[in-house]
Amino acid sequence: MQRPANPALERALMDVPVQVDVVLGEVRMALDELMALSPGEVIALGRETGAEVDVFVSDRLMAHGRLVVADGALGVTLTEILDVPRAA
């Protein structure tokens, strides 16, 4: 990986907050089905148990990972970091 020509700029960018979303799966349902749900009901997502999750950074798919529990907290272990082409 090539080092940036401006290290000061790189340090400044490291403080810029980004949104990270981990997507477990998706489901489409009609609004009336959604409104009919009761507490405790299960909504089946479009993935198998144990399947990798998608990791988005600022709405861009950046990685895949697996859910883990560490010290009682839910987390993600990255299994693949995607080679995302740069915007022109």
C-alpha positions as CSV (number, residue, x, y, z in Angstrom):
1,M,0.0,0.0,0.0
2,Q,1.4,3.4,-1.0
3,R,1.9,5.9,1.8
4,P,0.1,9.2,1.4
5,A,2.1,12.2,0.2
6,N,0.7,14.2,3.1
7,P,1.0,12.5,6.5
8,A,-0.7,15.5,8.3
9,L,-3.7,15.0,6.1
10,E,-3.8,11.3,6.9
11,R,-3.7,12.0,10.7
12,A,-6.5,14.5,10.3
13,L,-8.6,12.1,8.3
14,M,-8.3,9.5,11.0
15,D,-10.4,11.7,13.3
16,V,-13.3,11.9,10.8
17,P,-16.3,9.8,12.1
18,V,-17.8,7.3,9.7
19,Q,-20.9,5.2,10.1
20,V,-20.4,1.4,10.3
21,D,-23.4,-0.9,9.6
22,V,-23.4,-4.6,10.0
23,V,-26.1,-6.3,8.0
24,L,-27.3,-9.6,9.3
25,G,-29.8,-10.2,6.5
26,E,-32.8,-8.7,4.8
27,V,-36.5,-9.5,4.4
28,R,-39.3,-7.9,2.4
29,M,-42.8,-7.9,3.8
30,A,-46.0,-6.0,3.2
31,L,-46.8,-3.3,5.7
32,D,-49.9,-5.1,6.9
33,E,-47.7,-8.2,7.8
34,L,-45.3,-5.9,9.6
35,M,-48.1,-4.3,11.6
36,A,-49.5,-7.7,12.5
37,L,-46.3,-8.8,14.2
38,S,-46.5,-9.5,18.0
39,P,-43.7,-9.3,20.6
40,G,-41.7,-12.5,20.5
41,E,-42.4,-13.4,16.9
42,V,-39.4,-14.3,14.7
43,I,-38.7,-12.7,11.4
44,A,-36.7,-15.0,9.2
45,L,-33.9,-13.2,7.4
46,G,-32.6,-14.2,3.9
47,R,-29.5,-15.9,5.3
48,E,-28.6,-19.2,7.0
49,T,-27.5,-19.4,10.6
50,G,-23.8,-18.8,10.8
51,A,-23.6,-17.1,7.4
52,E,-21.2,-14.2,7.0
53,V,-22.5,-10.7,7.6
54,D,-21.9,-7.7,5.4
55,V,-19.9,-4.7,6.9
56,F,-20.7,-1.3,5.3
57,V,-18.7,1.8,6.0
58,S,-20.5,5.0,5.1
59,D,-23.0,3.0,2.9
60,R,-20.2,1.2,1.0
61,L,-19.8,-2.6,1.3
62,M,-16.2,-2.9,2.7
63,A,-16.0,-6.3,4.3
64,H,-17.5,-9.6,5.3
65,G,-17.4,-11.1,8.7
66,R,-18.7,-13.4,11.3
67,L,-20.6,-12.6,14.5
68,V,-18.8,-13.2,17.7
69,V,-19.3,-12.6,21.4
70,A,-16.4,-11.0,23.3
71,D,-16.7,-10.1,27.0
72,G,-20.5,-10.3,26.8
73,A,-20.7,-7.9,23.8
74,L,-21.7,-8.8,20.3
75,G,-19.0,-8.1,17.7
76,V,-17.8,-8.9,14.2
77,T,-14.6,-10.7,13.2
78,L,-13.7,-9.6,9.7
79,T,-13.1,-12.6,7.4
80,E,-12.6,-10.7,4.1
81,I,-11.8,-7.0,3.4
82,L,-13.1,-6.2,-0.1
83,D,-11.0,-4.4,-2.7
84,V,-13.3,-1.5,-3.3
85,P,-12.5,0.6,-6.4
86,R,-11.9,4.3,-5.7
87,A,-14.4,6.8,-6.9
88,A,-13.2,8.9,-9.9
